Protein backbone atom coordinates (compact mmCIF):
# COMPACT_ATOMS: atom_id res chain seq x y z
CA UNK A 1 0.00 0.00 0.00
CA UNK A 2 1.24 3.48 -0.86
CA UNK A 3 2.23 5.50 2.18
CA UNK A 4 2.03 9.25 2.60
CA UNK A 5 4.82 11.66 3.57
CA UNK A 6 4.58 15.39 4.07
CA UNK A 7 7.75 17.31 3.20
CA UNK A 8 7.96 21.05 3.90
CA UNK A 9 11.48 22.32 4.54
CA UNK A 10 13.50 25.52 4.50
CA UNK A 11 16.78 23.60 4.57
CA UNK A 12 16.98 21.76 1.24
CA UNK A 13 20.16 19.85 2.16
CA UNK A 14 19.85 16.27 0.88
CA UNK A 15 16.16 16.77 0.12
CA UNK A 16 16.05 15.51 -3.47
CA UNK A 17 18.02 12.33 -2.83
CA UNK A 18 15.97 11.60 0.29
CA UNK A 19 12.67 12.09 -1.53
CA UNK A 20 13.80 9.92 -4.45
CA UNK A 21 14.57 7.07 -2.10
CA UNK A 22 11.21 7.43 -0.37
CA UNK A 23 9.36 7.22 -3.67
CA UNK A 24 11.51 4.66 -5.49
CA UNK A 25 12.53 2.29 -2.71
CA UNK A 26 9.77 2.57 -0.13
CA UNK A 27 6.57 3.31 -2.07
CA UNK A 28 5.80 6.77 -0.65
CA UNK A 29 3.63 9.51 -2.10
CA UNK A 30 4.71 13.01 -1.19
CA UNK A 31 2.62 15.99 -0.17
CA UNK A 32 4.42 19.32 -0.34
CA UNK A 33 4.02 23.02 -0.97
CA UNK A 34 5.92 26.20 -1.83
CA UNK A 35 9.64 26.04 -2.44
CA UNK A 36 9.89 22.39 -1.36
CA UNK A 37 7.35 21.31 -3.99
CA UNK A 38 9.15 23.32 -6.70
CA UNK A 39 12.51 21.78 -5.78
CA UNK A 40 11.12 18.25 -5.93
CA UNK A 41 9.21 18.83 -9.17
CA UNK A 42 12.31 20.31 -10.79
CA UNK A 43 14.10 17.07 -9.91
CA UNK A 44 11.36 15.03 -11.61
CA UNK A 45 9.75 13.79 -8.41
CA UNK A 46 5.96 13.54 -8.37
CA UNK A 47 4.40 15.78 -5.71
CA UNK A 48 0.85 16.29 -4.46
CA UNK A 49 0.45 19.99 -3.68
CA UNK A 50 -1.00 20.70 -0.25
CA UNK A 51 -3.75 22.86 -1.77
CA UNK A 52 -4.77 20.01 -4.12
CA UNK A 53 -4.80 17.52 -1.28
CA UNK A 54 -6.82 19.66 1.11
CA UNK A 55 -9.07 21.23 -1.55
CA UNK A 56 -8.31 24.60 0.03
CA UNK A 57 -6.12 27.25 -1.58
CA UNK A 58 -3.18 28.85 0.21
CA UNK A 59 -4.45 32.11 1.66
CA UNK A 60 -3.18 35.22 3.42
CA UNK A 61 0.01 35.29 1.40
CA UNK A 62 0.87 31.72 2.34
CA UNK A 63 0.29 32.17 6.07
CA UNK A 64 -2.42 29.50 5.95
CA UNK A 65 -1.79 26.38 3.88
CA UNK A 66 -1.13 23.33 6.10
CA UNK A 67 -3.51 24.34 8.90
CA UNK A 68 -6.25 22.01 7.69
CA UNK A 69 -8.11 18.93 9.10
CA UNK A 70 -6.92 16.70 6.25
CA UNK A 71 -3.30 17.50 7.22
CA UNK A 72 -3.59 17.51 11.00
CA UNK A 73 -6.12 14.70 11.05
CA UNK A 74 -3.66 12.56 9.09
CA UNK A 75 -0.92 13.43 11.58
CA UNK A 76 -2.86 13.05 14.84
CA UNK A 77 -5.06 10.05 14.04
CA UNK A 78 -4.66 7.06 16.36
CA UNK A 79 -4.94 4.14 14.01
CA UNK A 80 -5.71 1.68 16.79
CA UNK A 81 -8.72 3.70 17.96
CA UNK A 82 -11.97 2.86 16.19
CA UNK A 83 -13.48 6.33 16.52
CA UNK A 84 -10.39 7.94 14.95
CA UNK A 85 -10.51 5.49 12.05
CA UNK A 86 -14.22 6.22 11.54
CA UNK A 87 -13.58 9.97 11.57
CA UNK A 88 -10.80 9.60 9.00
CA UNK A 89 -12.99 7.58 6.67
CA UNK A 90 -15.89 10.01 7.04
CA UNK A 91 -13.68 12.98 6.21
CA UNK A 92 -11.56 11.35 3.49
CA UNK A 93 -8.36 11.71 5.51
CA UNK A 94 -5.32 9.58 4.75
CA UNK A 95 -2.92 8.75 7.57
CA UNK A 96 0.54 10.27 7.29
CA UNK A 97 3.49 7.98 7.96
CA UNK A 98 6.18 10.64 7.81
CA UNK A 99 6.35 14.36 8.53
CA UNK A 100 9.55 16.16 7.48
CA UNK A 101 9.49 19.81 8.48
CA UNK A 102 12.00 22.44 9.49
CA UNK A 103 11.33 26.00 10.46
CA UNK A 104 11.68 29.54 9.14
CA UNK A 105 15.07 31.07 9.94
CA UNK A 106 13.82 33.39 12.68
CA UNK A 107 17.06 33.50 14.64
CA UNK A 108 19.15 34.25 11.56
CA UNK A 109 16.76 37.08 10.68
CA UNK A 110 16.90 38.80 14.08
CA UNK A 111 20.69 38.39 14.28
CA UNK A 112 20.79 41.39 11.95
CA UNK A 113 20.79 44.39 14.34
CA UNK A 114 18.95 46.55 11.80
CA UNK A 115 16.05 44.11 11.28
CA UNK A 116 12.61 45.70 11.47
CA UNK A 117 10.09 44.09 13.81
CA UNK A 118 7.67 43.60 10.90
CA UNK A 119 10.30 41.52 9.07
CA UNK A 120 11.03 39.53 12.22
CA UNK A 121 7.34 38.73 12.67
CA UNK A 122 7.09 37.30 9.17
CA UNK A 123 9.79 34.79 10.08
CA UNK A 124 7.75 33.39 12.98
CA UNK A 125 6.68 29.98 11.72
CA UNK A 126 3.15 28.87 12.65
CA UNK A 127 2.30 25.88 10.49
CA UNK A 128 5.74 24.30 10.89
CA UNK A 129 5.75 24.07 14.71
CA UNK A 130 2.10 22.97 14.65
CA UNK A 131 2.90 20.03 12.37
CA UNK A 132 6.09 19.15 14.22
CA UNK A 133 4.39 19.14 17.61
CA UNK A 134 1.43 17.16 16.33
CA UNK A 135 3.66 14.54 14.72
CA UNK A 136 5.88 14.32 17.80
CA UNK A 137 2.83 13.86 20.02
CA UNK A 138 1.62 10.99 17.86
CA UNK A 139 4.99 9.22 17.59
CA UNK A 140 3.24 5.96 18.35
CA UNK A 141 1.87 5.96 14.80
CA UNK A 142 4.23 8.00 12.59
CA UNK A 143 7.75 9.43 12.34
CA UNK A 144 8.76 13.07 12.49
CA UNK A 145 12.06 14.31 11.04
CA UNK A 146 12.93 17.95 11.93
CA UNK A 147 16.46 18.09 10.50
CA UNK A 148 18.24 16.73 7.39
CA UNK A 149 20.91 15.14 9.57
CA UNK A 150 18.42 12.38 10.43
CA UNK A 151 17.59 11.37 6.85
CA UNK A 152 20.21 8.58 6.70
CA UNK A 153 19.11 7.12 10.03
CA UNK A 154 15.46 7.11 8.95
CA UNK A 155 16.26 5.38 5.65
CA UNK A 156 18.31 2.81 7.54
CA UNK A 157 15.32 2.21 9.81
CA UNK A 158 13.14 1.53 6.77
CA UNK A 159 15.68 -0.89 5.36
CA UNK A 160 16.12 -2.81 8.61
CA UNK A 161 12.45 -2.94 9.60
CA UNK A 162 10.69 -3.98 6.39
CA UNK A 163 9.75 -0.42 5.48
CA UNK A 164 8.82 0.62 9.01
CA UNK A 165 10.47 2.25 11.99
CA UNK A 166 10.88 1.15 15.58
CA UNK A 167 8.97 2.77 18.42
CA UNK A 168 12.30 3.61 20.06
CA UNK A 169 13.42 5.57 16.99
CA UNK A 170 10.10 7.39 16.68
CA UNK A 171 10.17 8.32 20.36
CA UNK A 172 13.74 9.60 20.04
CA UNK A 173 12.75 11.77 17.09
CA UNK A 174 9.75 13.07 19.04
CA UNK A 175 12.02 14.17 21.88
CA UNK A 176 14.41 15.89 19.46
CA UNK A 177 11.47 17.64 17.82
CA UNK A 178 10.01 18.97 21.05
CA UNK A 179 13.47 20.25 22.01
CA UNK A 180 13.64 22.06 18.66
CA UNK A 181 10.23 23.73 18.96
CA UNK A 182 11.04 24.64 22.56
CA UNK A 183 14.28 26.34 21.47
CA UNK A 184 12.56 28.04 18.53
CA UNK A 185 9.86 29.58 20.71
CA UNK A 186 12.55 30.57 23.20
CA UNK A 187 14.39 32.58 20.56
CA UNK A 188 11.18 34.38 19.66
CA UNK A 189 10.49 35.16 23.32
CA UNK A 190 14.05 36.47 23.80
CA UNK A 191 13.70 38.70 20.76
CA UNK A 192 10.48 40.27 22.02
CA UNK A 193 12.00 40.74 25.48
CA UNK A 194 14.96 42.54 23.90
CA UNK A 195 12.67 44.78 21.84
CA UNK A 196 10.70 45.64 24.97
CA UNK A 197 13.97 46.12 26.89
CA UNK A 198 12.32 44.45 29.83
CA UNK A 199 13.25 41.44 31.89
CA UNK A 200 11.29 38.41 30.71
CA UNK A 201 9.13 36.51 33.20
CA UNK A 202 10.25 33.32 31.46
CA UNK A 203 13.66 32.62 29.99
CA UNK A 204 14.23 29.74 27.62
CA UNK A 205 17.65 28.39 26.84
CA UNK A 206 17.86 26.39 23.64
CA UNK A 207 20.46 25.30 21.16
CA UNK A 208 21.30 22.77 18.51
CA UNK A 209 23.96 20.18 19.27
CA UNK A 210 26.92 21.05 17.10
CA UNK A 211 29.33 18.44 18.36
CA UNK A 212 29.66 15.67 20.92
CA UNK A 213 32.87 16.32 22.84
CA UNK A 214 35.20 13.56 24.00
CA UNK A 215 34.63 14.63 27.60
CA UNK A 216 34.13 17.69 29.77
CA UNK A 217 36.57 19.35 32.14
CA UNK A 218 37.73 15.87 33.17
CA UNK A 219 37.64 12.48 31.39
CA UNK A 220 34.85 11.12 33.61
CA UNK A 221 32.49 13.97 32.61
CA UNK A 222 30.35 13.72 29.48
CA UNK A 223 30.01 16.87 27.38
CA UNK A 224 28.57 18.29 24.17
CA UNK A 225 28.76 21.62 22.32
CA UNK A 226 25.49 23.38 21.59
CA UNK A 227 24.97 26.53 19.60
CA UNK A 228 22.27 28.72 18.17
CA UNK A 229 23.48 28.01 14.65
CA UNK A 230 26.51 27.32 12.52
CA UNK A 231 26.93 30.90 11.29
CA UNK A 232 27.68 32.74 14.53
CA UNK A 233 30.23 32.71 17.32
CA UNK A 234 32.71 29.86 17.54
CA UNK A 235 30.58 27.74 15.24
CA UNK A 236 31.43 30.25 12.50
CA UNK A 237 35.16 29.90 13.10
CA UNK A 238 37.25 28.01 10.57
CA UNK A 239 39.67 25.51 12.08
CA UNK A 240 42.50 25.34 9.56
CA UNK A 241 44.53 22.68 11.36
CA UNK A 242 44.92 20.70 14.56
CA UNK A 243 43.07 18.19 16.64
CA UNK A 244 39.37 18.33 17.47
CA UNK A 245 38.39 21.05 19.93
CA UNK A 246 37.77 19.94 23.50
CA UNK A 247 35.47 21.30 26.20
CA UNK A 248 38.38 23.04 27.93
CA UNK A 249 39.67 24.43 24.62
CA UNK A 250 36.33 26.10 23.92
CA UNK A 251 36.06 27.55 27.44
CA UNK A 252 39.60 28.94 27.23
CA UNK A 253 39.11 30.24 23.69
CA UNK A 254 36.05 32.21 24.75
CA UNK A 255 37.98 33.74 27.66
CA UNK A 256 40.77 34.64 25.22
CA UNK A 257 38.29 36.15 22.77
CA UNK A 258 36.75 38.35 25.45
CA UNK A 259 40.16 39.63 26.49
CA UNK A 260 41.59 40.31 23.02
CA UNK A 261 38.36 42.11 22.09
CA UNK A 262 39.45 44.89 24.47
CA UNK A 263 42.17 45.98 22.07
CA UNK A 264 41.42 47.65 18.71
CA UNK A 265 43.19 46.28 15.67
CA UNK A 266 45.13 49.54 15.16
CA UNK A 267 47.59 48.40 17.83
CA UNK A 268 48.74 44.77 17.55
CA UNK A 269 47.86 42.76 20.67
CA UNK A 270 48.49 39.23 21.88
CA UNK A 271 47.06 37.35 24.84
CA UNK A 272 48.11 33.96 26.20
CA UNK A 273 45.74 32.22 28.61
CA UNK A 274 45.78 29.13 30.79
CA UNK A 275 42.65 27.88 32.57
CA UNK A 276 40.83 31.07 31.47
CA UNK A 277 43.36 33.35 33.21
CA UNK A 278 45.84 35.46 31.22
CA UNK A 279 49.47 34.57 31.87
CA UNK A 280 50.85 37.02 29.32
CA UNK A 281 49.26 39.96 27.50
CA UNK A 282 51.08 42.63 25.49
CA UNK A 283 50.81 45.29 22.82
CA UNK A 284 53.52 45.83 20.23
CA UNK A 285 54.43 47.65 17.06
CA UNK A 286 53.96 44.36 15.17
CA UNK A 287 51.97 41.23 15.93
CA UNK A 288 55.20 39.26 16.32
CA UNK A 289 56.51 41.76 18.86
CA UNK A 290 53.23 41.68 20.80
CA UNK A 291 53.25 37.88 20.93
CA UNK A 292 56.89 37.62 21.97
CA UNK A 293 56.38 40.19 24.72
CA UNK A 294 53.32 38.28 25.96
CA UNK A 295 55.19 34.97 25.82
CA UNK A 296 58.24 36.28 27.67
CA UNK A 297 56.02 37.75 30.39
CA UNK A 298 55.57 34.19 31.70
CA UNK A 299 57.18 31.64 29.39
CA UNK A 300 56.64 28.80 31.88
CA UNK A 301 52.88 29.29 32.02
CA UNK A 302 52.63 29.98 28.28
CA UNK A 303 53.61 26.35 27.55
CA UNK A 304 50.42 24.62 26.41
CA UNK A 305 48.55 27.93 26.40
CA UNK A 306 45.73 29.43 24.36
CA UNK A 307 46.83 32.35 22.17
CA UNK A 308 44.54 35.09 20.85
CA UNK A 309 45.80 37.68 18.37
CA UNK A 310 43.91 40.75 17.19
CA UNK A 311 45.42 40.79 13.70
CA UNK A 312 46.09 38.37 10.84
CA UNK A 313 48.89 35.89 11.51
CA UNK A 314 51.84 36.64 9.25
CA UNK A 315 54.91 34.56 8.53
CA UNK A 316 57.11 36.11 11.22
CA UNK A 317 54.46 35.68 13.89
CA UNK A 318 53.87 32.07 12.78
CA UNK A 319 57.60 31.35 13.19
CA UNK A 320 57.45 32.64 16.76
CA UNK A 321 54.28 30.69 17.53
CA UNK A 322 56.00 27.50 16.40
CA UNK A 323 58.81 27.75 18.94
CA UNK A 324 56.78 26.28 21.81
CA UNK A 325 53.89 23.90 22.42
CA UNK A 326 50.51 25.64 22.24
CA UNK A 327 47.01 24.18 22.51
CA UNK A 328 45.15 26.71 20.37
CA UNK A 329 45.73 29.88 18.38
CA UNK A 330 42.91 32.15 17.22
CA UNK A 331 43.15 35.20 14.98
CA UNK A 332 40.92 37.08 12.52
CA UNK A 333 42.93 35.78 9.54
CA UNK A 334 46.10 33.97 8.51
CA UNK A 335 48.31 34.50 5.48
CA UNK A 336 49.16 31.57 3.15
CA UNK A 337 52.80 31.82 4.23
CA UNK A 338 51.81 31.61 7.90
CA UNK A 339 49.57 28.59 7.26
CA UNK A 340 52.46 26.72 5.70
CA UNK A 341 54.73 27.53 8.64
CA UNK A 342 52.11 26.58 11.23
CA UNK A 343 51.69 23.18 9.55
CA UNK A 344 55.04 22.22 11.02
CA UNK A 345 53.16 21.96 14.32
CA UNK A 346 50.16 20.22 12.81
CA UNK A 347 48.59 19.26 16.15
CA UNK A 348 48.17 22.88 17.22
CA UNK A 349 44.56 23.93 16.78
CA UNK A 350 44.54 27.09 14.65
CA UNK A 351 41.23 28.89 14.22
CA UNK A 352 40.20 31.85 12.12
CA UNK A 353 37.39 33.91 13.63
CA UNK A 354 36.89 37.02 11.56
CA UNK A 355 35.08 39.01 14.24
CA UNK A 356 36.67 38.48 17.64
CA UNK A 357 34.64 41.28 19.20
CA UNK A 358 31.16 39.78 18.77
CA UNK A 359 30.12 38.02 21.96
CA UNK A 360 27.04 37.19 24.01
CA UNK A 361 25.08 40.04 25.54
CA UNK A 362 24.27 37.94 28.59
CA UNK A 363 26.04 35.28 30.63
CA UNK A 364 24.48 32.38 32.46
CA UNK A 365 25.48 30.14 35.36
CA UNK A 366 23.57 27.10 36.54
CA UNK A 367 22.71 26.56 40.18
CA UNK A 368 20.68 23.84 41.88
CA UNK A 369 17.11 24.20 40.70
CA UNK A 370 17.73 26.97 38.18
CA UNK A 371 20.21 29.40 36.72
CA UNK A 372 21.42 32.97 37.06
CA UNK A 373 21.37 35.41 34.16
CA UNK A 374 23.27 38.67 33.94
CA UNK A 375 24.32 41.25 31.37
CA UNK A 376 27.80 40.63 30.02
CA UNK A 377 30.58 42.76 31.49
CA UNK A 378 31.29 44.39 28.15
CA UNK A 379 31.45 48.04 29.22
CA UNK A 380 34.30 49.91 27.57
CA UNK A 381 37.00 51.56 29.67
CA UNK A 382 36.99 55.35 29.44
CA UNK A 383 39.76 57.12 31.41
CA UNK A 384 37.94 60.43 30.93
CA UNK A 385 35.50 59.21 33.58
CA UNK A 386 38.21 58.13 36.01
CA UNK A 387 38.92 60.13 39.15
CA UNK A 388 42.51 61.04 39.99
CA UNK A 389 42.49 60.93 43.81
CA UNK A 390 46.16 61.61 44.65
CA UNK A 391 48.22 64.75 44.64
CA UNK A 392 50.42 63.27 41.99
CA UNK A 393 48.72 63.06 38.56
CA UNK A 394 49.52 60.67 35.73
CA UNK A 395 50.96 61.83 32.43
CA UNK A 396 49.15 60.82 29.25
CA UNK A 397 51.62 57.99 28.77
CA UNK A 398 51.12 56.78 32.35
CA UNK A 399 47.37 56.91 31.85
CA UNK A 400 47.74 54.67 28.80
CA UNK A 401 49.75 52.19 30.87
CA UNK A 402 47.07 52.19 33.57
CA UNK A 403 44.38 51.66 30.94
CA UNK A 404 46.23 48.62 29.59
CA UNK A 405 46.53 47.12 33.07
CA UNK A 406 42.87 47.82 33.80
CA UNK A 407 41.70 46.16 30.59
CA UNK A 408 43.64 43.00 31.37
CA UNK A 409 42.64 42.95 35.04
CA UNK A 410 38.98 42.80 34.01
CA UNK A 411 39.59 39.31 32.59
CA UNK A 412 41.41 37.79 35.57
CA UNK A 413 39.57 35.69 38.16
CA UNK A 414 38.85 37.63 41.34
CA UNK A 415 40.54 38.64 43.50
CA UNK A 416 42.53 40.00 40.54
CA UNK A 417 45.76 41.99 40.47
CA UNK A 418 47.82 42.92 37.40
CA UNK A 419 51.35 44.33 37.44
CA UNK A 420 52.45 45.69 34.06
CA UNK A 421 54.75 48.07 32.26
CA UNK A 422 55.43 48.99 28.64
CA UNK A 423 51.95 47.61 27.92
CA UNK A 424 53.04 44.13 28.92
CA UNK A 425 51.93 42.06 31.88
CA UNK A 426 54.67 41.34 34.40
CA UNK A 427 52.72 39.65 37.16
CA UNK A 428 49.21 38.21 37.55
CA UNK A 429 47.57 37.50 40.89
CA UNK A 430 44.38 35.54 40.24
CA UNK A 431 41.62 33.92 42.23
CA UNK A 432 43.01 34.38 45.73
CA UNK A 433 40.80 34.45 48.78
CA UNK A 434 42.12 37.84 49.84
CA UNK A 435 43.41 40.79 47.85
CA UNK A 436 46.70 41.00 49.76
CA UNK A 437 47.49 37.46 48.59
CA UNK A 438 46.86 38.38 44.97
CA UNK A 439 49.05 41.48 45.30
CA UNK A 440 51.92 39.46 46.73
CA UNK A 441 51.66 36.80 43.98
CA UNK A 442 51.64 39.39 41.20
CA UNK A 443 54.56 41.33 42.68
CA UNK A 444 56.57 38.18 43.34
CA UNK A 445 56.08 37.10 39.72
CA UNK A 446 57.10 40.54 38.46
CA UNK A 447 60.22 40.53 40.66
CA UNK A 448 62.60 43.40 40.06
CA UNK A 449 60.56 44.43 37.02
CA UNK A 450 57.98 45.91 39.38
CA UNK A 451 60.30 48.91 39.82
CA UNK A 452 58.54 51.75 38.00
CA UNK A 453 55.59 49.51 37.03
CA UNK A 454 51.83 49.87 37.28
CA UNK A 455 49.26 47.91 39.27
CA UNK A 456 45.55 47.29 38.65
CA UNK A 457 43.01 45.78 41.04
CA UNK A 458 39.56 44.57 39.97
CA UNK A 459 38.05 45.53 43.34
CA UNK A 460 38.68 48.22 45.92
CA UNK A 461 41.39 47.98 48.60
CA UNK A 462 39.62 47.46 51.95
CA UNK A 463 42.77 48.59 53.79
CA UNK A 464 45.94 50.49 52.96
CA UNK A 465 48.20 47.41 53.33
CA UNK A 466 48.14 46.55 49.59
CA UNK A 467 49.09 50.14 48.71
CA UNK A 468 52.07 50.00 51.05
CA UNK A 469 53.15 46.58 49.75
CA UNK A 470 52.91 47.84 46.17
CA UNK A 471 54.96 50.94 46.90
CA UNK A 472 57.59 48.86 48.65
CA UNK A 473 58.00 46.78 45.49
CA UNK A 474 58.51 49.88 43.33
CA UNK A 475 55.00 50.38 41.86
CA UNK A 476 54.50 54.00 40.79
CA UNK A 477 50.78 54.08 39.93
CA UNK A 478 47.62 52.16 40.85
CA UNK A 479 44.23 51.89 39.19
CA UNK A 480 41.31 50.50 41.18
CA UNK A 481 37.53 50.97 41.42
CA UNK A 482 37.39 52.70 44.78
CA UNK A 483 34.29 52.53 46.93
CA UNK A 484 35.75 51.19 50.17
CA UNK A 485 34.82 52.74 53.49
CA UNK A 486 38.56 53.15 53.97
CA UNK A 487 39.40 54.71 50.60
CA UNK A 488 40.80 57.70 52.48
CA UNK A 489 43.39 55.48 54.18
CA UNK A 490 44.53 54.09 50.81
CA UNK A 491 44.67 57.57 49.26
CA UNK A 492 46.60 58.91 52.27
CA UNK A 493 49.13 56.06 52.01
CA UNK A 494 49.52 56.65 48.27
CA UNK A 495 50.18 60.37 48.82
CA UNK A 496 52.69 59.71 51.60
CA UNK A 497 54.53 57.19 49.42
CA UNK A 498 54.46 59.36 46.28
CA UNK A 499 52.19 57.07 44.25
CA UNK A 500 49.63 57.95 41.62
CA UNK A 501 46.18 56.50 42.24
CA UNK A 502 43.14 56.67 40.00
CA UNK A 503 39.68 55.30 40.74
CA UNK A 504 37.48 54.05 37.92
CA UNK A 505 34.17 53.83 39.78
CA UNK A 506 33.59 50.49 38.03
CA UNK A 507 34.24 47.06 39.58
CA UNK A 508 35.14 44.03 37.48
CA UNK A 509 34.70 40.92 39.64
CA UNK A 510 34.97 37.70 37.65
CA UNK A 511 33.91 34.48 39.38
Secondary structure, 3 states (H helix, E strand, C coil): CCEEEEEECCCCCCHHHHHHHHHHHHCEEEEECHHHHHHHHHCCCCCEEHHHHHCCCCEHHHCECCCCHHHHHHHHCCCCCHHHHHHHHHCCCCCCCEEEECCCCHHHHHCCCCCCHHHHHHCCCCHHHHHHHHHHHCCCCCEEECCHHHHHHHHHHHHHCCCCCCHHHHHHHHHHHHHHHHHHHHHHHHHHHHHHCCCCCCCCCCCEEEEEECCCCCCCCCEEEEECCCCCHHHHCEEEECCCCCHHHHHHHHHHHHHHCCCCCCCCEEEEEECCEEEEEEECCCHHHHHHHHHHHCHHHHCCEEEEECCCECHHHHHHHCCCCEEEEEECCECHHHHHHHHHHCCCEEEECCCCCCCCCEEEEEECCEEEEEECCCCCCCHHHCEECCCCCCCHHHHHHHHHHHHHHCCCCCCCEEEEECCEEEEEECCCCCHHHHHHHHHHHHHHHHCCCEEEECCCCCCCHHHHHHHHCCCCEEEECCCCCCHHHHHHHHHHCCCEEEECCCCCCCC
